[in-house]
């Protein structure tokens, strides 16, 4: 029989931290099941007196939330596919192909991650307005087709990748592209999964850029759509909480699905 592990001193620190992290999510779910009168009460009750699904009904039937949800899925899915392909190829090129100034280019690419997007939002908006991409889903996808963080993650992974496997493929007559797609990518699944999880969460939760570039309500993402339930003088908090619960479920599902590979990739990146 396996011996049961006894709690260590770290559990005394991690348990309260986990509780503090989980409490906002629990309060969000409970608030979505309350009525407007209960949430307007001060102090609001901790537990709903009766389960009220009015917030979910107003979100799903009284708004374009299903369309906003589909828009977010399309935008986030396109961004994930693009970053997995482009950042994977860029990371492999920086890790394996040596050319004049390759290190300098890599440093410059990583340095762009230090520039806040708010500093470049005006020229980016002017460019998209000039080419006619404003108020379209393409305006949400194009700026995130690749990222410095994704390129750095894939570069770190490929630097720790054994060269012997690539050399064996080259000896068998494979081109560099064939080696990349047939030998390297199947082994790089943990890093690609981690990149996909990070990219999906970032794209799904993006609010600032969609607020700037999208004007039509039918092209809103879920994050922008949730702001419509908060007026200047009154907010429908049960609907806001219900929409937030529905918006959080895909992110939670994606993270739980790719959690194991996500940790494997980050561990490999740190070692590399």
C-alpha positions in Angstrom: 0.0 0.0 0.0 1.2 3.5 -0.8 2.1 5.7 2.1 -0.1 8.8 2.4 1.8 12.0 2.2 1.6 14.1 5.3 0.8 17.8 4.9 4.0 19.9 4.8 4.5 23.4 6.0 3.9 24.7 2.5 0.2 23.6 2.7 -0.3 26.0 5.6 0.7 28.8 3.2 -0.9 27.5 0.0 -4.3 26.6 1.4 -5.2 30.2 2.5 -3.8 31.6 -0.8 -6.0 29.1 -2.8 -9.0 30.1 -0.7 -8.4 33.8 -1.5 -8.1 33.0 -5.2 -11.3 30.8 -5.3 -13.5 33.1 -3.3 -14.1 35.7 -6.1 -15.2 32.9 -8.5 -17.6 31.5 -5.9 -19.0 34.9 -5.2 -19.5 35.5 -8.9 -21.5 32.2 -9.3 -23.6 32.9 -6.2 -24.3 36.5 -7.4 -25.4 35.3 -10.8 -28.2 33.3 -9.0 -29.4 36.3 -7.0 -32.1 38.8 -7.8 -31.5 42.5 -8.5 -33.1 43.4 -5.1 -30.7 41.1 -3.2 -27.6 42.5 -4.9 -28.7 46.0 -4.2 -29.1 45.3 -0.5 -26.3 46.5 1.7 -24.6 44.4 2.8 -25.6 41.9 0.1 -26.4 38.4 1.3 -23.7 35.8 1.0 -26.1 33.1 -0.1 -29.1 33.6 -2.4 -32.4 33.3 -0.6 -33.8 31.6 -3.7 -32.3 30.6 -7.0 -33.1 33.3 -9.5 -32.1 32.6 -13.1 -33.4 35.9 -14.4 -29.8 37.1 -15.0 -29.1 34.2 -17.3 -32.4 34.7 -19.1 -31.7 38.4 -19.8 -28.2 37.6 -21.0 -29.2 34.8 -23.4 -32.6 36.0 -24.6 -32.6 39.8 -24.0 -29.2 40.5 -25.7 -27.0 39.4 -28.6 -24.8 37.4 -26.2 -24.9 34.2 -28.4 -23.6 36.3 -31.3 -20.9 37.9 -29.2 -19.9 34.5 -27.9 -19.5 33.2 -31.5 -17.5 36.3 -32.4 -15.1 35.6 -29.5 -14.7 32.0 -30.5 -13.9 32.9 -34.1 -11.4 35.7 -33.1 -9.7 33.6 -30.4 -9.6 30.5 -32.6 -8.1 32.3 -35.5 -5.5 34.0 -33.3 -4.5 30.7 -31.7 -4.0 28.9 -35.0 -2.0 31.8 -36.4 0.3 32.1 -33.3 0.8 28.3 -33.1 2.0 28.3 -36.7 3.9 31.6 -37.0 5.4 31.6 -33.6 6.4 28.0 -33.9 8.2 28.6 -37.2 9.8 31.8 -35.9 11.0 30.1 -32.7 12.5 27.3 -34.7 14.3 29.7 -37.0 15.8 31.7 -34.2 16.9 28.5 -32.4 18.4 26.6 -35.3 19.1 28.9 -38.3 22.1 31.2 -37.8 22.2 34.4 -39.9 23.9 37.7 -39.5 22.3 39.6 -36.7 20.0 36.8 -35.6 20.7 37.4 -31.9 20.1 41.1 -32.3 16.8 40.5 -34.1 15.7 38.1 -31.4 16.5 40.6 -28.7 14.6 43.3 -30.6 11.6 41.0 -31.0 11.5 40.2 -27.3 12.0 43.9 -26.4 8.7 44.7 -28.2 6.9 42.9 -25.3 8.1 45.7 -23.0 6.2 48.3 -25.0 2.6 48.8 -23.7 0.0 48.4 -26.4 -1.6 51.7 -25.3 1.4 53.5 -26.7 0.8 52.0 -30.2 -3.0 52.0 -30.3 -3.3 55.3 -32.1 -1.0 54.5 -35.0 -2.4 51.0 -35.2 -5.9 52.4 -35.4 -5.0 54.9 -38.1 -3.4 52.1 -40.2 -6.5 49.9 -39.9 -8.8 52.8 -40.6 -6.7 53.6 -43.7 -7.0 50.1 -45.1 -10.7 49.8 -44.2 -10.4 47.1 -41.5 -12.0 49.1 -38.6 -15.3 47.7 -37.3 -14.5 44.2 -38.5 -13.4 41.0 -36.8 -10.3 41.1 -38.9 -9.2 44.2 -37.0 -9.2 42.0 -33.8 -7.3 39.2 -35.4 -4.5 40.8 -37.4 -2.6 42.6 -34.6 -2.3 39.3 -32.7 -1.2 37.0 -35.5 2.1 36.6 -33.6 3.6 37.7 -30.3 7.0 38.3 -28.8 6.0 36.1 -25.8 5.1 33.2 -28.1 8.3 33.5 -30.2 10.4 33.5 -27.0 8.5 30.5 -25.6 9.0 28.5 -28.7 12.7 29.6 -29.1 13.4 28.5 -25.6 11.8 25.1 -26.2 13.6 24.5 -29.5 17.0 25.4 -28.0 16.6 22.5 -25.6 15.4 20.2 -28.4 18.0 17.4 -29.3 19.6 18.1 -32.7 20.2 14.4 -33.3 16.5 13.9 -34.2 16.7 16.6 -36.8 20.0 15.3 -38.2 18.5 11.8 -38.5 15.7 13.3 -40.6 18.1 15.2 -42.8 20.1 12.1 -43.4 16.9 10.3 -44.5 16.5 13.0 -47.2 14.0 15.3 -45.6 14.2 19.1 -46.3 14.3 21.5 -43.4 10.5 22.2 -43.8 9.8 18.4 -43.8 12.0 18.0 -40.6 10.1 20.8 -39.0 6.6 19.5 -39.7 7.3 15.7 -39.4 9.9 15.5 -36.7 10.0 18.7 -34.6 6.3 19.7 -34.4 5.1 16.3 -33.1 7.6 16.4 -30.2 6.8 20.1 -29.6 3.2 19.4 -28.6 3.7 20.5 -24.9 5.1 23.9 -26.0 2.5 24.4 -28.7 -0.3 23.5 -26.2 1.1 26.0 -23.7 1.3 28.7 -26.4 -2.3 27.9 -27.4 -3.6 28.2 -23.8 -1.8 31.5 -23.2 -2.9 32.9 -26.5 -6.5 31.8 -26.1 -6.8 33.3 -22.6 -5.2 36.6 -23.8 -7.3 36.9 -26.9 -10.6 35.9 -25.1 -10.1 38.4 -22.3 -9.0 41.3 -24.5 -11.2 44.4 -23.9 -9.3 47.5 -24.7 -8.6 47.0 -28.4 -12.1 45.8 -29.3 -13.6 48.8 -27.5 -11.4 51.1 -29.7 -11.9 49.4 -33.1 -15.4 47.9 -33.0 -18.5 50.1 -33.2 -21.3 47.7 -34.4 -23.1 45.8 -31.7 -23.4 42.6 -33.8 -19.5 42.5 -34.0 -18.9 42.8 -30.3 -17.0 40.2 -28.4 -18.3 38.9 -25.1 -16.0 41.2 -23.1 -17.3 44.3 -24.9 -20.9 42.9 -24.8 -20.7 42.6 -21.0 -20.2 46.4 -20.7 -23.6 47.0 -22.2 -25.3 45.7 -19.0 -23.6 48.5 -17.1 -25.3 51.9 -17.7 -24.3 55.3 -16.4 -26.8 55.4 -13.6 -27.8 51.7 -13.2 -26.2 48.3 -13.7 -27.9 45.0 -14.1 -25.6 43.1 -11.8 -27.2 39.7 -12.0 -26.9 39.8 -15.8 -23.3 41.0 -15.5 -22.5 38.2 -13.2 -24.4 35.6 -15.3 -22.6 36.8 -18.4 -19.2 36.7 -16.6 -19.9 33.1 -15.5 -20.7 32.1 -19.1 -17.6 33.9 -20.3 -15.3 32.3 -17.8 -16.4 28.7 -18.7 -14.5 28.4 -22.0 -11.3 29.8 -20.4 -11.6 27.4 -17.5 -12.2 24.5 -19.8 -9.2 25.3 -22.1 -6.9 25.7 -19.1 -8.0 22.4 -17.5 -7.7 20.6 -20.8 -4.2 21.8 -21.5 -2.9 22.2 -17.9 -0.6 19.2 -18.0 1.1 20.2 -21.2 1.2 23.8 -20.1 3.2 23.0 -17.0 5.5 20.7 -19.0 6.3 23.4 -21.6 6.9 26.1 -18.9 9.3 23.7 -17.1 11.1 23.0 -20.3 11.4 26.7 -21.1 12.8 27.5 -17.7 15.4 24.7 -18.0 16.3 25.9 -21.5 
